[in-house]
């Protein structure tokens, strides 16, 4: 039995004085594992926060991870119940993954950050947070997850204990879902990290440092490491989905496995929504900088960007006017091009006061009727049928969503007006 070392500086759970005895109990309630409210802060740049001694090391590419619940007799059990293999894979790969996080921090982040203070700068200071984001928070959270798995599984278990182990590992992951939300920031930043790393790999000083690091450690290069957290957070629900597939509803562990899967899928939704929201905010800020003559702010709360494009806005006689058109959840906005990245606002159509249809008269064109006193029809012509259909689908979705929020009389009035409009020739 190896001597277990784990990093405990940012513990997320309060398990009492005897945590091993706590997890060795046959049963415990949902309230036994509760996440402690904790605000993570970045370690001081002068503090070497992590050491590879905190985790078991691999001697080479073919080294077998030391964490396994299947020595000897357990292999036979795994042939009977595949959930044992899943537990083994969760534990084994979590240890390997934490080593990868430690490698990112110890072999790259800390030396690159230290080089700024030692006047031997390898990378510009603004590039480092772009590449590494909140990787130290991820290491802290996953070290705690690994600690809980170590405590639960290091002694192995008998076949009769399988359901108890399944319940306990499910509870661990349920309790960890809130701390694992730190992945939202990392996943959102990952495209920028990859872009930045592709850029800095043209820097001769960095290339020399990375080559020296690779030759001396034989570890994976940084571009292969920084994708691992995104892959890992996607893997957790798959483990439990597979586990649930091999479980029967009448088994005592089934409901807890299902609860863990539900929580992990909600975590995935949270990460995706966080990423979409950040990308939406960045896009609105970008449009704010590009657009001139618009008296209000583009970047406002609850506004969602859908799409944009250079489109021909047709006059009633069919004469085209090239316009930059933006589609938001609350309006269609069009502007005149002043330069490649500069546009002059020319008008907008609020989504609560418009209806649309595909034009019959003009090919690859949609008609938008503005529901005001003038009842003006706007014609937008696109380059292809596919582009036309995509714009039409999004505009109709926006109209539907905003109409659903209106009162009954407003919805009926709009439907009546749309019906009358559709009877008219295009």
N, C-alpha and C positions, 0 to 999 in steps of 0.2 A: 504493500500500500504506500503510494507516494505521499510525501509531505505536501499538503495543499497550502498554497499561498494565494491569497486573493487581496485585491485592493479594496479597502473598506473606508476610504476617506469621504465618499459622498453616498453613504448608505441611504437607500430610499425607503427601507422598511424597518420598523421597530418590532423585533421578534422577541424581546425579553432577554434575560441573561443566558438562558440555555436554549439557543435556537435549534440546535441539533435534536435535543429531546422534544422540542416543540413539533418539528416535522416528522419525528419518529412515531408520533401518536397515530393510532389507527384511524381516527376520525376527528375532524374539527369543523367548525362552522365557517360560513362565508365571512364572518366578521373578524376571523383570526388574522387574515392578511389584509392590512389596510395601507394604501399608499400614504406616506406622510407628505403634506404640502411642503414643497421644497423649491426654492428659486436657485437655479444653477447660475453660476458666474464663471467667467473664463479665468483660468489660473493666471497668476502673475507671470509675465514674461521672464522673470528671473527665477522662477520656481520650476525645477525639473520634476514634473508631477508624476510621471509614470516610469516604470522600469520593467523590462522584459522579465526580470526575476519574479515579478508578480504573477506570472503565468507560466505553465509548463512550456518548454521549448521543443522545437522540432530539429532533429539533427540533419535532415536533408529532405529532398522533395518526396522520397518514398517512405518517410518515417510514418508509422502508424500513430494516430492520435491516442493519447494515453487514457482518455475518458471512454469507458465502455461498460455497459451493463451485461455483456454477453460473453464472459469467459466460461469455457467449459460447458456446464450443464445448460446455461442460458441459451446457447445456440440451438439446442433441441427444442426449447420452449419457443424460440422465435419461429421455428418451422410450423408450430401449431398456431401461434397467435402473432400475426404480422405487426401488431401494435407495439410489441417489444422492440422490433427493429426500428420502428418510428421513434420510440423513446430514445433508443441508442443513437440514432442519427441526430436527433435534436441536441442531445448532450454533447456528443462527439464534435459535431460541426460548430456548436456554440463556442467550445474551447478553441478550436482552430480559428474561428472568426475573431475572437478576442485577441488572439495572437496577431492577426492581420491588422487590427486597429492599433495595437501597441507598436507594430512595425511602422505604420504611417506616422505615428507621433514621434517615436524615438529615432527612426532613421531619416525622417524628412522634416516634419514640422519643427521639432525642437532645434536641430542643427541649423535650419534655414532661419529661424527666429534668432538664434544665438549669433549668427553671422552678422546680423544688423548691429548688434551691440559691440562686436569685436572688430568692427570696421573692415570686415572681410566679406562684404555683401555679396551673396550669391544671386538673390533675386530682389527686385525693388520691393519695398515694404508693403505697397498697396496690393501686390499680387498674392501675397501669402494668405490672407483671409479669404480671398476669392477661391483659392484652390482647396483650402482645408475646412472652411466654414466652421461648424460647431462640432468637429470630430472628437474633441475632448469630452464633450457632453455625452456623445454616443458611447465612448469608452467607459465612462462612469456608469451609465445606465446598464450596459451589457455586462460589465463586470459584476454588478449586483445580481443580474439575472443568472449569470454563471455561478455565482456563490450559492444561490438558492437551489440550482440544479445539482451542484456538488453535494450540498448537505443532504438532499433527498436521495441521490442515486449512488454515492460513492461506495456504499457497501453492497450494492446489488440488491436483488430481491427474488423471492420464490414465486412460482406461478400462482399460488394462492393469494399473493399480495398484489397482483397486477391491477385489479380494479381500484384498490386503495392508492396505488401509485398514479394511475390515470387521473383520479380525482385530484390528487395533490398537485400534479404537474399542471393540470387545467387551472387550478386556483392560483398557482404562481403566475401563469400567463395572464389571467384575468386581472390580477393585481398590478402587473407590470404594464398594462396597456396605456395607462395615463402617462407614466414616465417615458414610454416609448414614443410619445408624441414629439419628442425632440427631433425625430427623424423628418418631420415635416419641413423644417428649415433646411436640413441637409439635402433632401431630395429636390427641393425647390432650387437650391443653389447649384445642383450637380451639373446642369448644362453649362453654366458659367465656368464651373471648375474645369470641365473638360476643354472648353474653348481656351481658357487661360493657360492650361497646361500645354495644349498644342502650340500655343504662342511661345511659351518660355522654353520649350524644348529646342528652339532655335538659338537660345542663349548659350554661347560656348562655355561660360563659367558653370552654368547649371548642368550642361551635358557632361562636363568633366566630373562634377560632383556625383551625379547619378550613376555614371559608369563606374566610378570608384566604389560607390556604395554597393552596387550590384555585384561587382567582382569580389568584394570582401565578405559579403553576406550570403550571396546566391539567393536572395529573396526576390519576390516578384517586384517588377518596376512599379513606380508610383501610378502610372496610367492604368495599370491593372488592378491596383489596390483601391483607388478612390471610387470605383464602381461597386465594390463589394457591399457597402451599407445599403445601397438601393436594392441590390439583389436580395440581401438578407431580410429586410423588412417585408418584402413580397413573399418570402418563403414561409414565414410563420403561419399564416392562415392555411397554406397548402398542407403543412404537417397535420394540422387538426382536421382538415377536410378529409385527408387520407385516413386519419385515426377514426373519424366518425363513420366512414364508409365500412370499416371493419367492426363496428359496434352494433349491438342489437338494442332496440328501444327498451326492452325489459331489463337490461343490465343497469346496475346502480351507477356506473360511471358515465352512461350515455348522456344524461342531461347536463352534466358538468362539462363534458367535452363539447357539447353543442353550445353551451354558454360561452366557453372560451373561443370557439370559432366565431360566434356572433360578435363578440368583443373585438377580435382581431380584424374581422371584416369592417367593423365600424372604424377601427384605427386606420385601415387602408383608405376608407372614404374620407376620414379627417385629413390624412396626408394629401390626398388628391385635391380635395377642396381648398386646402391651405395653399397648395401650389398654384391652382387655377386663380385664386384670389390675388396672390402676389403678382402673377403674370398679367392679370387684368389691370391691376393698379399701375404696373410699369407701362403698360400700353397706353392707358389714359394719360399718364404724365407725358409720354412721348408725343401724343396727339396734341396735348396742350401747348407744347413747344413748337409744333409745326403749324398750328392753325392761328391765323390772324384775323381780326375783325369780328370775332365772336365775343360778345360782351360778357357772357357768363363763363364759368369754369367747366372744362370737360371732365376733369377729375373730381367727381362728386360721389358721395356715398350712395350705394345701391345701383350705380350705373354699371352696366356690363357691356363690354365690347364684344361684338359678334364677328364682323368682317369689314374689310375695306377693299377698294379697288378703283382703278381709273376706268370710268364708265362714260358712255355717250348718253348725255341727257338730251332727249329729242324735243325740238319745238313742235307745235301742233302740225306744221307742214312737213315734219320729218327731218328737218335740218339738225345735224348733231352738234352738240357743245360738249367738249371734253371736260369732265368734272371728276374730282376726287370725291368719292362717296363713302361715307362711314355709316355702318349700321350698328346701333346700340339698342338695348332693350327698351329704351324710352323714346327713341326718335331715329329718323333717317336724316343725316346731315350731308349737304353737298357743298363743295368749295372749288374755287378756280385755282388752277396750278400757277404758282408764281416762280417756282424753281423745283428742283428735284426733291427737296425736303421742306418746301414752304408753300402754304396754301391760304387763299383768301376766302373767308366764309361768304357764301352766297344765299343760303337758306336752309330750312329744316322742316320736317313733317313729324309732328308728335305721334307716337304709336297709339295713343288712346283715341286719336281722331283721324284714323285712316283705315282704308280697306284696299285690298290689292287683288290682281288677277293677271294671268298671262295674256299678252296681247295677241290678237289674231291678225291684225293689220300689219304689224311689224315683226319680223323674224327675230328670235332671241331677245325678246323685249318683255318687260313687265310694266303694268300700269298701276299707279298708286293714286287713289282718289283721296284728297284731303277733305275731311268732313267739317268744313266751316261754311260761312255764308257764300263764298265764291265757288265752292265745289270744284276746285281746280284739279285737273288730272295731270300727273307727272309721268313721263315715259323714260324708262332707263333701259338702254340697249347694251347687251353684253357680247362678248367675243364668241361664245359658243353656247350650244344648247345645255351642256352640262353646267356651265357657270350660271346660266339663266335659272335652271332648276334649283341649284343650290341657294341662290339669293332668294328665289321665290319661297322655298321651303322655310328659310330662316325668318323672312318677313312675316309669313303667315303664322309661324309659331309665336312670334312676338305679339302679333295682333291677338291671337287666341289667348295667350297668357294674360295680357292686360285686360281683355274683355271679360275673362272669368272673374276678375276682381271688381268689376263694375256692378252697380246695382241692377236689379232685374229690368227696370224700365229702360235703362241705358242700353243693356244688352239687346233687348227686343227691338229698340229703335235702330240700332246698328245693323241687326240682321235684316230688318225690313228694308233699310236703305241699300244694303248689299244686294238683296234680292232684286230690287228695282234696277240697280246699276247693271247687274249681270244680264238683264233683259235687253239692255241697250247694246247696239253694235259697238264692237271694240274700235 
